[in-house]
Amino acid sequence: MWQGYTEWLSATRMAEELGMDVGRVRSWANRRDDPLPVRYIDGNRRQWRVRRKDMDEWLVRNSVEGVWL
């Protein structure tokens, strides 16, 4: 593993790694159809993390020829 690698990503960390606005990442978690599979911290709906493997799988399912939906 490289320095800074983490298995669980916050919305901010995910946005940084994907090079996009954190608002877009949060909107993915709130989608009705196939939302980003997040885990809430202590039931707090304002703080969540997504497992890197789940993020990767979700991005593949929700992309069209390299364009994020």
C-alpha positions as a Markdown table, in Angstrom:
| # | Residue | x | y | z |
|---|---|---|---|---|
| 1 | Met | 0.0 | 0.0 | 0.0 |
| 2 | Trp | 1.1 | 3.5 | -0.7 |
| 3 | Gln | 1.3 | 6.4 | 1.8 |
| 4 | Gly | -2.1 | 8.0 | 2.3 |
| 5 | Tyr | -4.0 | 4.9 | 1.0 |
| 6 | Thr | -7.1 | 4.1 | 3.0 |
| 7 | Glu | -9.8 | 1.5 | 2.5 |
| 8 | Trp | -12.6 | 3.8 | 3.5 |
| 9 | Leu | -13.1 | 7.2 | 1.8 |
| 10 | Ser | -15.0 | 10.3 | 2.9 |
| 11 | Ala | -16.8 | 12.4 | 0.4 |
| 12 | Thr | -14.0 | 14.9 | 0.4 |
| 13 | Arg | -11.3 | 12.3 | -0.1 |
| 14 | Met | -13.2 | 10.6 | -2.9 |
| 15 | Ala | -13.7 | 13.9 | -4.6 |
| 16 | Glu | -10.0 | 14.7 | -4.3 |
| 17 | Glu | -9.0 | 11.4 | -5.8 |
| 18 | Leu | -11.5 | 11.7 | -8.7 |
| 19 | Gly | -10.6 | 15.4 | -9.3 |
| 20 | Met | -14.2 | 16.7 | -8.9 |
| 21 | Asp | -16.3 | 18.8 | -6.6 |
| 22 | Val | -17.4 | 17.2 | -3.3 |
| 23 | Gly | -21.0 | 18.2 | -4.0 |
| 24 | Arg | -21.2 | 15.9 | -7.0 |
| 25 | Val | -19.9 | 13.0 | -4.9 |
| 26 | Arg | -22.5 | 13.7 | -2.2 |
| 27 | Ser | -25.2 | 13.9 | -4.9 |
| 28 | Trp | -24.3 | 10.3 | -6.0 |
| 29 | Ala | -24.9 | 9.1 | -2.4 |
| 30 | Asn | -28.4 | 10.7 | -2.5 |
| 31 | Arg | -29.5 | 9.3 | -5.8 |
| 32 | Arg | -32.7 | 7.3 | -5.9 |
| 33 | Asp | -31.5 | 4.8 | -8.5 |
| 34 | Asp | -28.3 | 3.0 | -7.6 |
| 35 | Pro | -26.9 | 5.4 | -5.0 |
| 36 | Leu | -23.3 | 5.3 | -4.1 |
| 37 | Pro | -23.1 | 2.5 | -1.4 |
| 38 | Val | -22.1 | 4.5 | 1.7 |
| 39 | Arg | -21.9 | 3.5 | 5.4 |
| 40 | Tyr | -22.9 | 6.1 | 7.9 |
| 41 | Ile | -20.7 | 6.7 | 11.0 |
| 42 | Asp | -22.7 | 6.0 | 14.2 |
| 43 | Gly | -25.9 | 6.5 | 12.4 |
| 44 | Asn | -25.0 | 10.1 | 11.6 |
| 45 | Arg | -26.4 | 10.9 | 8.1 |
| 46 | Arg | -24.0 | 13.8 | 7.7 |
| 47 | Gln | -20.8 | 11.6 | 8.1 |
| 48 | Trp | -20.3 | 8.6 | 5.9 |
| 49 | Arg | -17.6 | 6.6 | 4.2 |
| 50 | Val | -17.5 | 4.4 | 1.2 |
| 51 | Arg | -15.3 | 1.4 | 0.8 |
| 52 | Arg | -12.8 | 1.8 | -2.0 |
| 53 | Lys | -13.8 | -1.5 | -3.7 |
| 54 | Asp | -17.5 | -0.5 | -3.6 |
| 55 | Met | -16.7 | 2.9 | -5.1 |
| 56 | Asp | -14.7 | 1.3 | -7.9 |
| 57 | Glu | -17.5 | -1.1 | -8.7 |
| 58 | Trp | -20.2 | 1.7 | -8.5 |
| 59 | Leu | -18.1 | 3.9 | -10.8 |
| 60 | Val | -17.9 | 1.2 | -13.4 |
| 61 | Arg | -21.6 | 0.5 | -13.3 |
| 62 | Asn | -22.5 | 4.2 | -13.5 |
| 63 | Ser | -20.1 | 5.4 | -16.2 |
| 64 | Val | -20.7 | 5.7 | -20.0 |
| 65 | Glu | -17.6 | 5.5 | -22.1 |
| 66 | Gly | -15.5 | 7.2 | -19.4 |
| 67 | Val | -18.1 | 9.9 | -18.6 |
| 68 | Trp | -19.4 | 10.0 | -15.0 |
| 69 | Leu | -23.1 | 10.3 | -14.7 |
